[in-house]
Amino acid sequence: MTTAEIPQSGEPAESHVAPTAGTGWRKSRRRTRETLLPYGLLAPILAFEALFVIYPIGRGIVMAFESNHFGVTTWTGLDNFNQMRGDPIFWASIQTTFKFTFTMVVVWLLLGLSVALLLNWSFQGRGIVRALLAIPWAVPEIPVILTFTIMLDPNFGIINRFASLIPGVHHQIQWLSSSNLAFIAIVMMVAWKGFPFYALVLLSSLQSISDDLYEAARVDGAGTIRCFWSITLPALVPTLALLAILAFIFSFQQFSLIYLTTGGGPGTDTTTLAVLIYNQAFQFFNYNYASAIAVIALLIALCGTMLYVVFERRVIRRRYLDTPNAAL
């Protein structure tokens, strides 16, 4: 072997071979695939949202400023919104919507908190009770409507049988035909259907509270009520605020349980904005006026949600999260 054929170092000759252009191109291609992968996974969801959420909302907003007569669409500006000013059914539905929404927020939070506190105790069969708690929330709405309609029947409903045990109350109570009782019946049905969600969320928050706080409070002589007001409730305030936002949204957009039970009646006593929008669009075929009402409902929902968000961020975090040992 000649001197020119002897390697100049102890390393193999292959280590001195420079990487080829094909290797760098494959690495670049792999990095490109890894960069585009998240966007590819999001593309179907974004396409679905754009087609079935964003476009209908945008189209509905445009229709609110139009009018259609005999197939001819014309731009009418604020005429549909001006029509609301003299529409007593619209203002009655606004009042009913707010009354129903705030009633459901209070009922859901109080009922969920009460059930969560009960299930937070240690007792035999607690796991089974927790599993059974989710049944009302998991049951579809149609069986719930049929069940409550039978229970509220004035002739053989079981609720009337229990009500007849109250002195001065007869058993043939017209729950769905009376103005005030129809609203109460709707509240009972919607509350039963939705309270397990709030109870389970609050129960998980209760279990995240350290037992050391309660032990220290008991050493200082605090009782059960004092522990609740000084430890439990402050720790649950952020969760309660979030659940209040969800309760506001869920109750504001509630439609099927109301419409399929009372149809918005008797008269218009249980007609919320969601029911009114449906009636205007699919009973009176006034799609443009229904779109205008939907725009108002959207603005109300956004304003209500923003108020809750501002309250949660500025008040709750400043009082309970930014202050050290606030629960003590």
C-alpha positions, 0 to 999 in steps of 0.5 A: 500500500502506498503512502497516498492510500494510508488514512491520515488519522485513526478514524475510519475513512467513512467519517470524513464523508460529508452528508449528502444533499438527500439527507438534509432534504429528508430532515427538512421534509420531516420537520415540515411534516411535524410543523404542519401536523397540528394544523392538519388535525385542526383543519376538519374541526375548523371546517366544521365550525366555519360551515355549521357555526360561523356561517349560520351566525353571519348569515343570520345577522345579514338576514336581520337587516333584510326583508323577504316578500314573495321571494324578493329580498330587499335591504330594510336596515333596522326595520326588523329591530324597530318592529320589536319596540312595539311587539308586546310578545317580544318584551314578554319573552325578554322578561320570561327569559331573564326570570327563567335564567336567573331562577335556574342559575340560583336553583342549579347552584344551590341544589348542586352545592347541597348535593355535593356537600352531602356526597362529600361525607363518608358513608357506606355505598357512597360510590353507588350513590355518586354513580346514580347521581349522573343518571338524570344528566345522562337521560335524553330529553324526550324521556324526561319530558314524557316522564314529567308530563305523566307525573304532572297529569291532573288526573293520575299524576303522582305529583298531584297525589302528593300535593293532595296530602297538603290541607286545602289542596285538591289533587287535580292541579292543572300544572301545565295550564296555569300561568304560574304553575307552568313556569314552576313545572318547567323549573322543576324539570330543567333543574332535575335534568341538569343539577347532577353536572353542577353537583359532580363538579362541586364535589370534585372541588370539595375533595381538592380542599386540604383536610389540614385546613379543617383540622387547624380550624377545629383546633381553634374551636371552629364548628361546622358552620364556621368551617363552611363559611371560612374554608369551604365556601371561599375555596369554592367561589372560583368554581361557583363563578365558572358554574354560574357562567355555564348555568347562565348559558345553558338556561338562556339557550334552553329550548326543547324542554320548554317547547315540547312541554308547554309550547311556550304556553299557556298563552305566552307565559313560558315563551322564552327568546329561544321559543319565540325565535322558533315560532317566528321562523317555523310557524309564521315563516318570518325568518328575517324577524326571527333573525333579528330576535336571534341577534338580540339574544346573541348580544344579551348572552354575550353581555351576560357572559362578559359580566360574569367573566369580569366578575370572576377575574377582577373580584374573585381572583383579587379577593381569594387567589391573590391574597395569601391564606384567604381561606383562613 
